[in-house]
Each structure stands twice: as C-alpha cells, then as structure tokens.
C-alpha cells in the first residue's frame, strides 16, 4: 500500500528522491497530515543530488494524497471497505494508516454483510491502548440518518419508514434507523378505528417537525394523502354542477346528517335528504365506509360547502300513490312522529298524513296527542283533505265513531240532571265532561248558593264527580251550560223569611273592621254591622267576642247581603214607650176636653220627655 501512495513525482523523478519525500511522514511516530508535511518540508536541503520538482508535479502530488489518504479525525464519517470478517468483528479499510475494527453487533440489521461491501463508519478512536483504529458503524448511521432526516424535512422529500408498534396517541416509525412519532391524526384523512392494521408495515411519510433539542421527529402519512387529494379536489370542484350524480364514501355520521367523501371533497347529506320516509337517525339508512351514489343539490360560490341528496335519486312516493285514494276513505298507517299539535301517520312508504289533536276526539276539551297515540302504533283514520300537488294530507280518528252531538237534545234536555267529571278549570268556571265528546261549562256563580268563590279550584278538583243540571243547550254552537247549585234547594229562599226585616237574632261579634263588624248567624249568613249600629245602651261600642241581640235592617237575597244593628234593638224600646205615652195623653185629653192651652202643655211635656228632659 505504501508503494501505491508513493508515485506522485512521475517517471522523471528519481526513486531515491521519491522515497525520501514520501516515506518520511509515514514511518514517523508522530502522525502528520499531508498538508502539514508539505508545508513543513524543507525543499532547499534536497536541492543537491535531486531534480527540482516543478509546481505542476507538486500539485499532482497534493491531489493524489488528498484523494487516497484519510485524515483520521474524531467524529468524522467516512466510507470504508470490508476487508475481513471474523467471528466478532469486521475489519474495515478506510485508506488510513491502519485498518479499523467494528463489532459485528453493529451489523445485526444486515446479516448478509460480506468482504468487499462498502459501509459508512465513524472514526471513534484514532488509537486505542493497543494502537488499533476503532470505528463505529452504528454512530455513523445515526449521524447520516439525522443528516438525511434534516435534508428530507428541508426539501419536503418523501421517505420510507417501518411502523414498529403502537404507542399512546399514535405509532412509532423507524426512519433511517431513527425512531420517529406518527400521531394518530396524521395517519389518514379519515378517522382510524383500527391502529393495529398499520403495525409491521412499510409506508411513505413526510417529515413535518424536528426538535433538535430533544432529538424528536414527527412524521405524517396524512400530508401525502392530502397533497394527492388536493389535486383531485381541484379537479372535482372545477366540474361540479347542480344535479350531477357522483359516487362517494360515507366518511362520518352525525345526528343531523352524513358527510360524504367525493374524492378529496366533502359534502353533506342532511337527514331530511336521506329518505322520503321520516327517520330518527341517519344510521338507519347508511353506515360508515359505505359507497353510494349521491346527487349535488347546491353549493356556495367557492364550492367549499356542498349539499348532497340521496332520496332525490328515487321517485317521490307521492307520485306512486294510487289514484284510488280519495277524501273520505279509511286508511291504515303507522304513527311515525308525535308533536304537541298532532301526530304524523305514514299511510304508504314516504306518504304521511297529519292527524290534528282536534281530530282525535269529539271532545272540545283539547289534550295532547300523546294522550291518544304513541310512536309505532298502527291506527285507522279517515282522509279529511288530500292535496297531491302540495303533497299534503290530513286525517281524522274521531270520524270513525258517531258524533255524540247528533242526538244531544234527546240525551241532555234542559232541566235534566246528570253526573259529570271535572276536566279543566278557567277563571270563570269549570268544564265538566258528561261523556266522551260532550263537555259542559259551569259558571263560577252556578257552583254554590251561599259560598263566595274566587276561583273554581277552591270548590272542586280535577277528576272529581259533580252533580249537574242542564241549564242551556246550543246544538249549532255545540255548547252546553250546566249548573251545580241548582241540584239543591236555594237556602236563601228559607233565609228570606227567617231573617226578615226587623227580626231580632242573637249573635257574637266575629270580626271588627274599618267600617263596622261582622256577625256569623249560621254557616251561610254572615251579617254586617255598621259602626254606628254597634253602640250599646250605655254609649259604648261592642267589641270582638261580645254577644248581643241584633236587628235585621237589610236583607238582599240576590246579592246575599245581610245588614243588622244592635243599637236599633234598644232604640225600638224607647220608641215603644214614647208611642204608648202619646196614646195615653190623647185618651186623657179626650176625657178632660182640655183647652187649647192645656193641649199645648201636654204636647210640650211629651216633647220634653222624648228629648230626655
């Protein structure tokens, strides 16, 4: 090998001169680089006895040395040739002072290593304790791998990687012998449900992020797919037209619709555009990854939002509805939706009719549709209206039974007594149901003869049975006026005689108010005593809890008003005494035939007595 390195001078240079020039640095104990050797060599000492080396020959020599002689600096990656393989090591020739040694453990990934293979190595130690050049293939691979990874990141180059295993949030990928992280969101453009299908596979990736401080690498397979899809997306968007039919794949299912992948472009099928029939959730019609044809219904100006339809690819069910269906026909259907105002009944595939809550019962007292039907019920109904052009149909259930108002006058004549059930309250009365479809109203004034009721709930409860009397009947207006108090005699007819004017009754002051007091004579009669009528004979006034006699001075049966007076009781006694005295004086005058002056005296005496003199 020394001979191959000692021919820079050419044929014109003597062999002795060449040997003196080249071999001196090689055999030296102190290792000197070729550049340093040429710089330090004293050419003037060899001018005698040798031919002068010209500049051209010198340049050729420098070039030959630089190409064939390796400067064995630490942490430098060079290429070498395998010259020998033992049981434990591989001998690598890197054109240095001596061959280097690399452990075979570093070539475990390459079991087919053989003599003559070129490998990259790192000069780890120039000379160990035995003077051996120590090389590292593993470190060289790492350095080269990082160089390649950085270059791929800067240039956007696509690299191959081996998916080793799963990890939290993604996968571990071997790229150039370095472990990189593949996030789960960067595997594909669509959500991944089975990560294990990618393990032990070699795939293409793009280096998207490098953290030099922590030596972390992030790669993406999704970026490659998106790049391809972007080209497809531009092509598809440029060709979009309303009414166009395309093939797509179900990408995602939500409660309000289905997202379809049209090949890089996503479109939405709203739940109402999936089927002519009413459905509760899109998964009743489609499933993930399903391929299906869709029609473009609409899109915005930049075509970023595409509205798709599925049901539009099939004939509308109303067009297939037979002409034999007409108003008045009885149909059978299934309750598909219930709302507060009624229920939708599917009478044929995709053909629905509305049963309004008012058409569910003859009762005028409206209730919720849930009180009559439930979703999934098979019911019969009568077609009330039918509009094929607007595709609307209204149905009725109550029409399947006779109208109870047909013979109302015979069953509920005015004055007849019945038993009803309280169904509802209003501020002015109570609705009572006599039978299904026959409701009547009891006004608040017709609930009780004696009680003063502010709201019907004070008198009765919903569901309670009440005795009623038919007071009025309006067949055309389908109105029935009822009364409850009329089922019993009016106690005020009796009270009118019992508490007649000037009758006296014993009672106790119940309550004292601003303008008087109240006295409870019985459970129905609560009399009012004005303040001036509370005065007792001694001039004092009655107080709460005192018992006394009271004289009725007003009784109004219509308004149930009773007014009494305590003062009038003893005032009446005084009036009786005065009246008796007058009669006695008149009798005495007739016997004595008094003169005019006597008569005046008698009258003056009576007047003085009445005035309390």
DOZA-921877 format. One line per field, with one value per residue (C-alpha): x, y, z. Coordinates in nm, 2 decimals. Example, Ala and Ser with C-alpha at 12.3 -4.5 7.8 and 13.67 -1.06 7.14 Angstrom:
DOZA-921877
c1: c(1.23	1.37);
c2: c(-0.45	-0.11);
c3: c(0.78	0.71);
This chain:
DOZA-921877
c1: c(0.00	0.30	0.40	0.06	0.09	0.44	0.41	0.33	0.66	0.62	0.90	1.12	1.18	1.44	1.34	1.56	1.41	1.06	1.14	1.29	0.99	0.70	0.81	0.94	0.59	0.45	0.71	0.72	0.59	0.42	0.13	0.14	-0.13	-0.01	-0.09	0.12	0.40	0.42	0.41	0.69	0.92	1.24	1.30	1.62	1.80	1.74	1.82	2.16	2.16	1.79	1.60	1.39	1.02	0.82	0.49	0.28	0.42	0.37	0.00	-0.04	0.12	-0.11	-0.42	-0.31	-0.25	-0.58	-0.77	-0.61	-0.50	-0.76	-0.71	-0.83	-1.01	-1.26	-1.64	-1.59	-1.79	-1.60	-1.67	-1.47	-1.45	-1.49	-1.16	-1.21	-1.48	-1.41	-1.65	-1.68	-1.56	-1.54	-1.21	-1.27	-1.02	-1.07	-0.73	-0.58	-0.26	-0.41	-0.74	-1.02	-1.23	-1.61	-1.81	-2.04	-2.32	-2.35	-2.44	-2.72	-2.97	-2.75	-2.69	-2.56	-2.25	-1.96	-1.60	-1.59	-1.91	-1.88	-2.00	-2.01	-1.82	-1.73	-1.37	-1.44	-1.08	-0.77	-0.56	-0.67	-0.44	-0.31	-0.27	-0.57	-0.80	-1.15	-1.45	-1.83	-2.08	-2.38	-2.28	-2.21	-2.56	-2.71	-2.52	-2.60	-2.96	-3.00	-2.84	-3.09	-3.39	-3.30	-3.25	-3.58	-3.75	-3.60	-3.67	-4.00	-3.87	-4.09	-3.92	-3.99	-4.05	-4.12	-4.41	-4.27	-4.55	-4.84	-4.79	-5.01	-5.17	-5.01	-4.74	-4.36	-4.19	-3.83	-3.69	-3.33	-3.27	-3.42	-3.74	-4.00	-4.35	-4.66	-4.96	-5.29	-5.44	-5.16	-5.21	-5.50	-5.75	-6.04	-6.07	-5.88	-6.07	-5.80	-5.44	-5.31	-5.36	-5.06	-4.81	-4.52	-4.59	-4.35	-4.52	-4.43	-4.40	-4.32	-4.11	-4.32	-4.14	-3.79	-3.70	-3.32	-3.30	-3.48	-3.40	-3.77	-3.90	-4.27	-4.38	-4.71	-4.87	-5.18	-4.98	-4.91	-5.27	-5.38	-5.14	-5.29	-5.64	-5.58	-5.52	-5.83	-6.02	-5.94	-6.03	-6.37	-6.46	-6.40	-6.65	-6.93	-7.28	-7.62	-7.80	-7.47	-7.46	-7.13	-7.00	-6.89	-6.79	-6.96	-6.70	-6.88	-7.24	-7.39	-7.74	-7.82	-7.67	-7.40	-7.06	-6.97	-6.61	-6.63	-6.25	-6.09	-6.41	-6.66	-7.03	-7.32	-7.65	-7.89	-8.11	-8.42	-8.25	-8.16	-8.50	-8.85	-8.97	-8.92	-8.62	-8.49	-8.11	-7.90	-7.76	-8.10	-8.01	-7.63	-7.32	-6.95	-6.73	-7.03	-7.01	-7.32	-7.43	-7.54	-7.68	-7.55	-7.83	-7.65	-7.31	-7.18	-6.98	-6.63	-6.78	-6.64	-6.99	-7.16	-7.52	-7.60	-7.91	-7.98	-8.36	-8.37	-8.23	-8.55	-8.91	-9.11	-9.36	-9.65	-9.61	-9.66	-9.97	-10.27	-10.54	-10.80	-10.71	-10.96	-11.13	-11.35	-11.16	-11.05	-10.67	-10.44	-10.10	-9.82	-9.75	-9.40	-9.39	-9.58	-9.60	-9.79	-10.04	-10.09	-9.94	-9.79	-9.91	-9.73	-10.01	-9.76	-9.38	-9.29	-9.65	-9.76	-10.08	-10.14	-10.39	-10.45	-10.53	-10.87	-10.95	-10.85	-11.16	-11.51	-11.43	-11.40	-11.15	-10.82	-10.55	-10.20	-10.16	-9.97	-10.29	-10.43	-10.15	-9.78	-9.50	-9.51	-9.89	-10.09	-10.40	-10.70	-10.81	-11.03	-10.89	-11.02	-10.82	-10.59	-10.36	-10.15	-9.98	-9.86	-9.82	-10.03	-10.29	-10.50	-10.66	-10.91	-10.96	-11.28	-11.47	-11.46	-11.71	-12.06	-12.08	-12.22	-12.39	-12.62	-12.89	-12.78	-13.13	-13.27	-13.00	-12.94	-13.26	-13.27	-13.35	-13.23	-12.99	-12.66	-12.33	-12.01	-11.64	-11.44	-11.18	-11.05	-11.06	-11.09	-11.10	-11.47	-11.59	-11.54	-11.55	-11.74	-11.74	-12.07	-11.94	-11.66	-11.72	-11.98	-11.84	-12.04	-11.94	-12.05	-12.00	-11.85	-12.17	-12.36	-12.14	-12.28	-12.58	-12.40	-12.02	-11.83	-11.58	-11.29	-11.16	-11.32	-11.02	-11.15	-11.46	-11.36	-11.06	-10.99	-11.13	-11.39	-11.75	-12.02	-12.40	-12.51	-12.83	-12.86	-12.94	-12.89	-12.82	-12.68	-12.68	-12.53	-12.26	-12.21	-12.23	-12.38	-12.44	-12.45	-12.53	-12.43	-12.60	-12.93	-12.92	-13.02	-13.28	-13.17	-13.13	-13.18	-13.54	-13.58	-13.34	-13.56	-13.83	-13.61	-13.41	-13.69	-13.66	-13.69	-13.64	-13.40	-13.13	-12.87	-12.51	-12.14	-11.91	-11.68	-11.45	-11.42	-11.33	-11.28	-11.64	-11.81	-11.81	-11.93	-12.16	-12.20	-12.56	-12.52	-12.28	-12.43	-12.54	-12.26	-12.42	-12.25	-12.29	-12.22	-12.01	-12.29	-12.50	-12.25	-12.34	-12.47	-12.73	-12.46	-12.30	-12.01	-11.94	-11.95	-11.61	-11.49	-11.62	-11.92	-12.26	-12.57	-12.90	-12.91	-13.20	-13.21	-13.23	-13.15	-13.18	-13.09	-13.13	-12.99	-12.66	-12.67	-12.63	-12.75	-12.71	-12.80	-12.80	-12.76	-12.85	-13.18	-13.28	-13.29	-13.39	-13.70	-13.79	-13.77	-13.99	-14.25	-14.25	-14.29	-14.57	-14.75	-14.73	-14.87	-15.17	-15.23	-15.21	-15.45	-15.70	-15.68	-15.73	-16.05	-16.19	-16.09	-16.17	-15.88	-15.85	-15.61	-15.36	-15.39	-15.32	-15.01	-14.89	-14.94	-14.76	-14.47	-14.44	-14.43	-14.17	-13.95	-13.98	-13.87	-13.58	-13.48	-13.57);
c2: c(0.00	0.23	0.18	0.28	0.61	0.70	0.78	1.15	1.26	1.06	0.89	1.20	1.19	0.96	0.67	0.79	1.13	0.99	0.76	1.05	1.26	1.02	0.77	1.01	1.11	0.75	0.59	0.88	0.81	1.14	1.14	1.45	1.54	1.55	1.92	1.99	1.77	1.96	2.29	2.20	2.01	2.20	2.15	2.35	2.08	1.84	2.06	1.90	1.55	1.55	1.70	2.01	1.92	2.18	2.33	2.11	1.79	1.92	1.99	1.64	1.50	1.70	1.59	1.22	1.24	1.42	1.15	0.84	0.94	0.98	1.22	1.02	1.30	1.21	1.23	1.22	0.98	0.82	0.53	0.21	-0.13	-0.46	-0.65	-0.92	-1.07	-1.26	-1.42	-1.10	-0.81	-0.67	-0.52	-0.20	-0.03	0.34	0.42	0.54	0.45	0.12	-0.07	-0.02	-0.26	-0.26	-0.50	-0.73	-0.64	-0.31	-0.50	-0.70	-0.53	-0.66	-1.03	-1.06	-0.84	-0.97	-0.88	-0.61	-0.43	-0.06	0.08	0.41	0.44	0.70	0.73	0.68	0.64	0.70	0.46	0.26	0.11	-0.14	0.12	-0.01	0.23	0.20	0.26	0.28	0.19	0.25	0.61	0.67	0.55	0.78	1.09	1.01	0.94	1.28	1.44	1.27	1.34	1.71	1.72	1.55	1.80	2.10	1.97	1.80	1.47	1.17	0.90	0.54	0.42	0.10	0.11	-0.07	-0.05	0.14	0.40	0.65	0.88	0.72	0.49	0.45	0.46	0.37	0.62	0.58	0.38	0.66	0.63	0.89	0.96	0.93	1.09	0.91	1.22	1.21	0.85	0.92	1.19	0.98	0.87	0.55	0.28	0.01	0.12	-0.24	-0.28	-0.05	-0.23	-0.40	-0.22	0.00	0.32	0.65	0.96	1.32	1.47	1.75	1.85	1.81	1.91	1.93	1.99	1.68	1.48	1.43	1.37	1.38	1.23	1.23	1.00	1.21	1.50	1.28	1.18	1.54	1.65	1.39	1.48	1.85	1.78	1.56	1.83	2.10	1.87	1.77	2.12	2.25	2.01	2.04	2.11	2.10	1.78	1.59	1.24	1.13	0.83	0.89	0.71	0.77	0.95	1.05	1.01	1.27	1.32	1.58	1.42	1.23	1.36	1.20	1.19	1.26	1.20	1.49	1.70	1.65	1.70	1.69	1.49	1.64	1.39	1.52	1.44	1.08	0.92	1.02	0.84	1.01	0.87	0.93	0.89	0.86	0.53	0.38	0.44	0.43	0.30	0.41	0.34	0.26	0.35	0.51	0.75	1.10	1.40	1.75	1.97	2.30	2.46	2.80	3.03	2.89	2.54	2.48	2.37	2.11	2.00	1.65	1.44	1.06	1.04	1.25	0.96	0.77	0.85	1.06	0.83	1.07	1.01	0.64	0.70	0.53	0.75	0.53	0.71	0.99	1.21	1.01	0.68	0.49	0.42	0.23	0.37	0.38	0.67	0.80	1.14	1.30	1.67	1.89	1.97	1.62	1.30	1.22	0.88	0.71	0.56	0.45	0.45	0.82	0.94	1.09	1.25	1.47	1.39	1.71	1.67	1.83	1.54	1.27	1.30	1.46	1.62	2.00	1.99	1.97	1.74	1.64	1.39	1.16	1.10	0.92	0.76	0.66	0.63	0.30	0.25	0.10	0.31	0.36	0.70	0.88	1.10	1.45	1.65	1.55	1.78	1.58	1.89	2.02	1.67	1.72	1.50	1.55	1.26	1.21	0.95	1.07	1.04	0.66	0.69	0.86	1.23	1.24	1.57	1.41	1.32	1.57	1.71	1.37	1.27	1.60	1.81	2.14	2.08	1.72	1.61	1.42	1.33	1.46	1.46	1.78	1.81	2.16	2.50	2.85	3.18	3.20	2.84	2.46	2.23	1.91	1.60	1.42	1.16	1.14	1.44	1.61	1.88	2.15	2.47	2.55	2.92	3.01	3.17	2.84	2.64	2.73	2.92	3.05	3.04	3.33	3.16	3.35	3.05	2.71	2.52	2.64	2.44	2.12	1.93	1.78	1.43	1.49	1.39	1.66	1.65	1.89	2.03	2.13	2.50	2.58	2.39	2.53	2.25	2.45	2.61	2.27	2.45	2.31	2.53	2.34	2.43	2.25	2.46	2.40	2.04	2.15	2.39	2.76	2.81	3.18	3.12	3.00	3.26	3.53	3.45	3.35	3.67	3.91	4.28	4.38	4.03	4.00	3.73	3.65	3.66	3.72	3.98	3.78	4.04	4.42	4.60	4.97	5.05	4.81	4.45	4.11	3.86	3.49	3.39	3.04	2.87	3.07	3.40	3.64	3.98	4.32	4.57	4.94	5.12	5.35	5.04	4.89	5.15	4.99	5.14	5.28	5.46	5.23	5.01	4.63	4.46	4.14	3.83	4.01	3.86	4.07	4.09	4.23	4.35	4.28	4.62	4.49	4.15	4.11	3.75	3.83	3.96	3.76	4.07	4.10	4.41	4.41	4.66	4.63	4.99	4.95	4.69	4.93	5.23	5.04	5.00	5.38	5.43	5.19	5.39	5.72	5.58	5.44	5.78	5.96	5.73	5.78	6.15	6.15	5.94	6.17	6.48	6.34	6.28	6.62	6.81	7.03	7.37	7.47	7.59	7.25	7.07	7.28	7.20	6.82	6.83	7.03	6.77	6.49	6.67	6.73	6.36	6.25	6.49	6.33	6.63);
c3: c(0.00	0.06	-0.30	-0.43	-0.23	-0.34	-0.71	-0.72	-0.88	-1.21	-1.42	-1.43	-1.05	-0.92	-0.70	-0.42	-0.41	-0.41	-0.13	0.07	0.00	0.07	0.32	0.58	0.72	0.71	0.93	1.17	1.52	1.51	1.28	1.04	0.78	0.42	0.41	0.71	0.58	0.25	0.44	0.68	0.44	0.37	0.00	-0.01	0.18	-0.10	-0.40	-0.44	-0.59	-0.69	-0.97	-0.88	-0.85	-1.05	-0.94	-1.17	-1.04	-0.68	-0.74	-0.88	-0.57	-0.34	-0.53	-0.51	-0.14	-0.07	-0.27	-0.12	0.23	0.51	0.79	1.09	1.28	1.56	1.49	1.12	0.90	0.61	0.37	0.41	0.25	0.45	0.40	0.66	0.88	1.20	1.45	1.64	1.43	1.08	0.95	0.76	0.53	0.52	0.35	0.68	0.85	0.95	0.92	1.17	1.37	1.40	1.62	1.42	1.66	1.48	1.16	1.31	1.07	0.78	0.83	0.47	0.53	0.32	0.23	-0.03	0.09	0.13	0.47	0.64	0.97	1.23	1.34	1.71	1.85	1.64	1.85	2.15	2.41	2.15	1.88	1.69	1.50	1.64	1.41	1.47	1.21	1.44	1.52	1.16	1.07	1.33	1.21	0.85	0.94	1.11	0.81	0.58	0.81	0.82	0.44	0.39	0.62	0.45	0.10	0.16	0.04	0.08	0.30	0.37	0.73	0.91	1.16	1.46	1.72	1.87	2.14	2.33	2.07	1.76	1.62	1.64	1.30	1.21	0.96	0.85	1.18	1.40	1.59	1.48	1.61	1.39	1.56	1.52	1.35	1.09	0.97	0.73	0.63	0.77	1.14	1.22	1.41	1.40	1.46	1.46	1.09	1.02	1.25	1.08	0.75	0.55	0.44	0.29	0.51	0.52	0.79	0.93	1.25	1.41	1.76	1.77	2.14	2.24	1.92	1.84	1.49	1.38	1.05	0.87	0.62	0.60	0.45	0.14	0.11	0.14	-0.13	-0.37	-0.26	-0.32	-0.68	-0.70	-0.51	-0.76	-1.05	-0.89	-0.78	-1.13	-1.27	-1.01	-1.14	-0.97	-1.05	-1.11	-0.97	-0.81	-0.62	-0.27	0.05	0.39	0.60	0.91	1.05	1.28	1.43	1.17	0.86	0.68	0.54	0.21	0.07	-0.30	-0.35	-0.16	-0.14	0.14	0.10	0.35	0.31	0.56	0.74	0.56	0.22	0.31	0.27	0.16	0.48	0.81	1.01	1.36	1.28	0.96	1.07	0.99	0.62	0.58	0.76	0.77	0.47	0.26	-0.11	-0.26	-0.54	-0.44	-0.63	-0.60	-0.47	-0.41	-0.33	-0.23	-0.46	-0.37	-0.36	-0.01	0.11	-0.10	-0.03	-0.14	-0.17	-0.16	-0.17	-0.49	-0.68	-0.64	-0.74	-0.49	-0.31	-0.37	-0.74	-0.67	-0.45	-0.62	-0.76	-0.58	-0.25	-0.21	0.06	0.29	0.25	0.55	0.57	0.79	0.89	1.14	1.38	1.30	1.48	1.76	1.81	2.06	1.78	1.65	1.50	1.16	1.03	0.74	0.52	0.25	0.21	0.23	0.23	0.56	0.68	0.99	1.25	1.43	1.80	1.75	1.51	1.76	1.98	1.97	2.30	2.28	2.56	2.37	2.51	2.40	2.11	2.35	2.53	2.23	2.03	2.06	1.81	1.63	1.68	1.39	1.36	1.13	1.02	0.77	0.49	0.55	0.30	0.01	-0.19	-0.43	-0.58	-0.24	-0.11	0.20	0.37	0.68	0.87	1.14	1.40	1.57	1.24	1.29	1.57	1.57	1.66	2.01	1.94	1.68	1.94	2.21	2.27	2.35	2.59	2.76	2.76	2.95	3.32	3.32	3.60	3.53	3.68	3.52	3.57	3.63	3.34	3.35	3.52	3.39	3.58	3.52	3.56	3.54	3.24	3.31	3.08	3.07	2.82	2.55	2.33	2.55	2.77	2.95	3.14	3.50	3.56	3.89	4.00	3.95	4.18	4.52	4.66	4.96	4.91	4.76	4.53	4.38	4.17	4.09	4.24	4.58	4.53	4.35	4.20	3.85	3.82	4.08	4.01	4.03	4.01	3.74	3.58	3.21	3.21	2.84	2.52	2.19	1.93	1.65	1.86	2.04	2.37	2.70	3.00	3.33	3.69	4.02	4.28	4.10	4.21	4.56	4.70	4.74	5.12	5.07	5.00	5.36	5.50	5.34	5.59	5.88	5.86	5.75	5.83	6.19	6.32	6.61	6.64	6.89	6.77	6.86	6.71	6.47	6.34	6.37	6.05	5.95	5.88	6.13	6.23	6.12	6.29	6.19	6.25	6.08	5.83	5.54	5.69	5.77	5.86	5.85	6.14	6.05	6.31	6.42	6.49	6.73	7.00	7.32	7.56	7.78	7.49	7.45	7.14	7.10	7.07	6.92	7.10	7.27	7.23	7.18	7.01	6.66	6.45	6.07	5.89	5.54	5.36	4.98	4.86	4.51	4.63	4.96	5.17	5.53	5.74	6.12	6.41	6.78	6.85	6.69	6.95	7.25	7.04	6.95	7.32	7.36	7.06	7.21	7.54	7.35	7.14	7.45	7.63	7.32	7.31	7.69	7.66	7.37	7.58	7.88	7.66	7.52	7.88	8.01	7.70	7.75	7.62	7.36	7.62	7.80	7.48	7.42	7.77	7.72	7.39	7.54	7.82	7.58	7.37	7.67	7.77	7.43	7.44	7.77	7.99);
